[in-house]
Amino acid sequence: MKLHIDCVPCLCNQVLKAVRLLRPRATDTFIKQTLNRVMNFLQRDDLLALPAPKVGQGVYRIIGEELGNPNPYAPLKKLTNEQAFQFESRARDLIRKSNDRLATALKLAIIGNSIDFAAYTSVNIDKEMQDMAKTSIAKDESPSLFSDLTSARRILYIGDNSGEIVFDKLFIEEMLRQYPDKKIIFAVRGGPIINDVTMEDAQEVGLDQIVPIVCGSQSPGVLLEESSAEFLTAFREADLILLKGQGNFEALANESNLPTKGHIYFLLKAKCRVMERIFNKPVGSLIVSKFL
């Protein structure tokens, strides 16, 4: 999906929020200096022809350069993993007591997509879980997903954010409990970008003890041309590909001739008006959408 014009002011607002979050005592002069660099970058003539995650990659690299730290979200990522761990046993109980364990695990994984510092500066996981029973999946193609799951041999699960991956792990565990013959591979980012999941984050929550892990691109949404050979092999060979989060949707939605014959599903929480228009569902909606 190419960058939408509505994304341009949103990216500038993200810069403002990011600098204030990551450097609370930043002066207006420093914030303006960072915004000036980002706005210069956003003036490139080919901007609207670029994939949205490619633009996001450039914006957040500038933020890191201005802060003098290529991984400025590292402490927050560790914190969100620790916070999500606090809800792991409760989430396991919800799954265990459910009449449809797989559907419950899927919904928890999508609720976990709220942990996104590009969209929010904080998230109340406790409230999200409390509201879970009365929250339905607004665009729900999970019956099709579960049908494709039964016949799939190889599954590629492309993650999104730290913290969120604790809930991804529970969904993966439930898929393997019900279908122990499936080969599931989990994909992380190729390096630090916002609070997106990296190899270190996945290892921190024990995902590497459950499934093999490969690295995609260092961008807030998978860019195939920048991904590792191992990732591209997993993508090509997968019968089923599950992509978490809005960034991964923006990366591959509307793309043609993808190098896979696998069924592709996007699992996300709609976080902006552009997504609201695409899915015809309100901001905040939970989405399970099949790529066509």
URSULSUL-V996765 format. One record per backbone hydrogen bond with DSSP energy under -1.0 kcal/mol. CO is the residue of the C=O (numbers start at 0). NH is the residue of the N-H. If there is no record, write none. Layout:
BEGIN
co | nh
CO | NH
CO | NH
END
This chain:
BEGIN
co | nh
0 | 51
3 | 6
4 | 7
6 | 10
7 | 11
8 | 12
9 | 13
10 | 14
11 | 15
12 | 16
13 | 17
14 | 18
15 | 19
16 | 20
17 | 21
18 | 22
22 | 25
26 | 30
27 | 31
28 | 32
29 | 33
30 | 34
31 | 35
32 | 36
33 | 37
34 | 38
35 | 39
36 | 40
37 | 41
39 | 42
40 | 43
43 | 46
45 | 48
46 | 49
49 | 2
50 | 54
51 | 55
52 | 56
53 | 57
54 | 58
55 | 59
56 | 60
57 | 61
58 | 62
59 | 63
60 | 64
61 | 65
62 | 66
63 | 68
70 | 73
72 | 76
73 | 77
74 | 78
75 | 79
76 | 80
77 | 81
78 | 82
79 | 83
80 | 84
81 | 85
83 | 86
84 | 87
86 | 90
87 | 91
88 | 92
89 | 93
90 | 94
91 | 95
92 | 96
99 | 103
100 | 104
101 | 105
102 | 106
103 | 107
104 | 108
105 | 109
106 | 110
107 | 111
109 | 112
110 | 113
111 | 114
113 | 115
115 | 119
123 | 127
124 | 128
125 | 129
126 | 130
131 | 134
138 | 287
140 | 144
141 | 145
142 | 146
143 | 147
144 | 148
145 | 149
147 | 151
152 | 182
153 | 238
153 | 239
154 | 184
155 | 241
156 | 186
157 | 243
159 | 196
161 | 163
162 | 165
163 | 166
163 | 167
164 | 168
165 | 169
166 | 170
167 | 171
168 | 172
169 | 173
170 | 174
171 | 175
172 | 176
173 | 177
174 | 178
178 | 181
182 | 154
184 | 156
185 | 213
186 | 158
187 | 215
192 | 195
194 | 161
196 | 188
197 | 201
198 | 202
199 | 203
200 | 204
201 | 206
205 | 208
206 | 209
206 | 210
211 | 185
213 | 187
214 | 227
216 | 189
216 | 218
218 | 220
222 | 225
223 | 226
227 | 231
228 | 232
229 | 233
230 | 234
231 | 235
232 | 236
233 | 237
238 | 262
239 | 155
240 | 264
241 | 157
242 | 266
244 | 248
245 | 249
246 | 250
247 | 251
248 | 252
251 | 254
257 | 259
262 | 240
263 | 290
264 | 242
265 | 288
266 | 244
267 | 286
269 | 283
271 | 275
272 | 276
273 | 277
274 | 278
275 | 279
281 | 284
284 | 269
285 | 138
286 | 267
287 | 140
288 | 265
END
